Each structure stands twice: as C-alpha cells, then as structure tokens.
Amino acid sequence: MQIKLAIAGAFALLMGQQVLAVETVHSSRTAFEDTLGASVTDSYSNPGYGFVQNNAAMSAVLGETDYVSTGFNNLNIVVGGRYCAGCNGSFRLLFTSTSVTEGNGVFGVGLDVFANSGYSALVTFGDGGTQLYALPGGGSFWGVTSTRQVSQIDFGPGGNAATSGYFQIDNLTIGAVPEPQTWALLIVGFGMIGAASRHRRLAAA
C-alpha cells in the first residue's frame, strides 16, 4: 500500500499535478510501526529522567522530542515509566529536530494512552495545517501518520491548555517515511525521465 501511494504521488508530482495529503489514524501499534522506516521509541525508563523536571531537562534526556508543559509551567513528570505534565496538565510535543525528522516533522507519531479523562490531540502538520483527533481511553494505542509530516501535537481538552483532567502516556514512537517509498519515487522518477528522453530521441530521428 505504501509503495502504491508513493508511485501515485511520483506520477502526480512529475506530471505537475497537486498531490493530496494523506493522514491515517492507527489503533494498532503493530500496524502503525509497520508503516514506518527508521523509528525511535521512548519507554520513559531512561535513568536520566527525574520525577519532576523542567521543559529543557525533559527534552534533553533523549534529545528526540521537545517537551513543553502548556498548563503548568515547566512541570514534566515521569513516574512508573510513564510521562505526564502534572499529571493533570496539558502539554505539547514537538518533532522538528529529531533524528528521524524529514523537512518540517516526522512521518508518524504513536503512543500508548494509559489514562485519559477528556484529552484530545491537536496535530500541527508540516504545511501549517491542523487537525483535532479524539483520543482513546486508558490502556489503548493511538497513532497518526501523514504524508505532510507531523510537526507538533498539543494534548489537552480540545487540544487546548489546561490544568485539569488526567492524562498519561508511554512508549512514544516517532518514525520516518519507510525506505521503499523513497526507492519507489526514485525508480518511477528515473523511469519516466528515461521514457521522456527516449521519446525525444525518436521524435528527433
């Protein structure tokens, strides 16, 4: 499926047509991870995490995701191998400077939701567009992939800042576009360029 999308996108791109963005919401971790290329998962078990840390300290432990607590100021908590901001506060995750960032974000973001009393995910994409997604209850997986990349996600009631509710996550996974897509684009692109070149040579003859 991913290769077919890449080929369709390549044809549209080379023919000067607009390529429509594709977002997919995932409820299965296995299916989500199968769509990714290189990926990084944070289990929040790194000894560098403290019980309470400010935004800069939280972001620096793995250096893969930038954390901003948007309800309470600089209040990030890692407890029992799970992350929260408060744990009754909203937070923002930014993906513009990770090891799997491509352009303005990552291809996919997925996480295990361990507690959720009314929080949603407001996703900002690499082109500046946004989409609000409902999140599952505790004990469930949620993920999103996008051909226009995921730059950041705001977690809170309606995606807004808050100091109420209860929300915890674990096993945050971020990933790049899988390699077969890139190869498919190159193969199709080179094939069409070669065909065009042959057509020009025959026409000149």
N, C-alpha and C positions, 0 to 999 in steps of 0.2 A: 504493500500500500504506500509506504513512504517513497519507494523508488518511482512508483507511478505518479505520485504527486510531484516529485522532482522533475520527471520527464515532462509532465504537462506544464509545469512552471517554466522550464527551459524553453520549450517551444513558444510559449506565450511571450517570454522575455525577448527571444531572438526575433520574433515576428512583430515586435513593437507593441504588443498588447499589454493591458494592465493585468497584473497577477493579483487575484483576490487573496486576502489574508485568510489563513485557516487556523482557528483555535479549537482545541479539543480538551474537554474536561475528563479526567480519569478518576475512577473509583477503585481501581485495582493497582497496587504498587507494581506487580509483575508486568502488567500490560503497559504501564507508564514507563518503566525502566527499559522495556523492550524497544521503545521509540527513540531512546537517547543514544548519542555517541559517547564521548568522554563524559564522565559524571563524577560528582563529589557528594558524599553523604556525611552529614554531621549527626552523630548519635548523642551529642552533648555529654559524652563521657570523658572528654579530654581533661586531664588534671589541671590544665591552665584555666579552666572555668572556676570562678568562685561562686559562692552562694548568691552574693549581690555584687554587681559591677556596673560601671557607667557604660555609656554607648561605645566610647573609644576602646575600653578594655575588652568589652564583649566582642567587638568586631575584630580585634587584633588576635584573638586566640588561634583561629584557623586562617584568618585573612581572606576568607572566601565570600563572606556575606557581610554587608554593613547593617548594623542594628541601630534603630532609633526608637526609643520608647516615646510614644506620642501622647499618652495620657499622663502618666507620672514622668517627671523629668529625670533622665539618666537612671532608671530603675529597671535593670535587667536581672532576672533571677534564673539560675539553673539549679534545680532540685530534683533528686531522684532520677537523674538522666533525662530530664525534660526541661524545656525552656518556656518561660512566660515573662510578661512585663507587669509585675505587680504582686500576684498573678491575676489581678482584676483590672488591668490596664491595657490599652491598645498599643500597637507597635507597628513599625514599618521595617520591611526587609528590602534592601537594595542589592541589585545584581549586576551593576555596570562595571565592576572591576574585579571579577573573579577569574580563576584560571580557565574557565570554560565560557567566558563572555565572548560573544561574537557581535561586533558592531555596538548596538546600544542595549544589550541584555543577553539573557540566556534563552535557549530554545525551550527548556522545560523546568518547572519547579513543582516538587511534590513533597508532602509531609504527612505524618500521622497526627491526627487530631485526637488528643487524649481527654480534653474537657472543653465543652463549648456551650455557653449559655447565651446564645443570640449573636455571636460574632459572624461577620461576613468577610469576604476578601475583595478588596478593590484593587484590580490589577491595572497597572500602567504599562503599556506596550512601548516598544522601541520607537514607534512613529508618533508617540504622544497621546494616542487614543487610550480610553479606559473602558473597563467592563467590571460590573459588580457581580460577584458569584456568591450564592448561598453555600455555606459550609456544612458538612455533616456533623452529627453529634459525636460524642466521645467514643473512642475506640475504632475510628474509621480512617481510611486513607482518602486524601484529596490531592489532585494534581492538575496542572494545566500545561499544555504545550501550545506554542504559537509560532507560525512562520514569520511573524513580525517582531518576535522576541519579547521576553518579559523583562522590563527594567526594574520594577519595584512592585511590592504588594503591601497594601495597608490593611491590617487586620483590626477590626473593631465593629461595633454595631453599625450596620450600613456602610462599613468601611471607614467610619469616622473615628476621631479621637474620643476616648472615654476613660473614665476611672471607675467603671462598674462592670459587672458581668464576671465571667470566669473563663479563661481560655489558656490551654497548654498545648504545645506541640512537641514532636520528637522526630528523629530521623529525617531531617531536612535534606532533600536531594535536589541538586541543580545539575543540569546537563546541557550539552551542546547538540547541534544537529548531527545525526549519525553519518558516518563516512559514506555509506552507499549513496546517499542523496548527493553529496558533493561529486562523487565519481559519475553518477548518472548525469548531472548537469554538464560536467566536462565532456563526457562521451557524446551526449546529444549535441552539445555546442560544437565540438570539433567535427562531428559527422555532418551537421548542417553547413558549416563553413566549407568543408571539403566538397559537399554536393554543390554548393553555390559556385565554388571555384571551377569544378568540372563543367558545370553548365555554361559558365562564361567562356571557357576554353572551346567548348563545342560550338557555341554561338559565333565565336571569332573565326572558327575554321569555316 
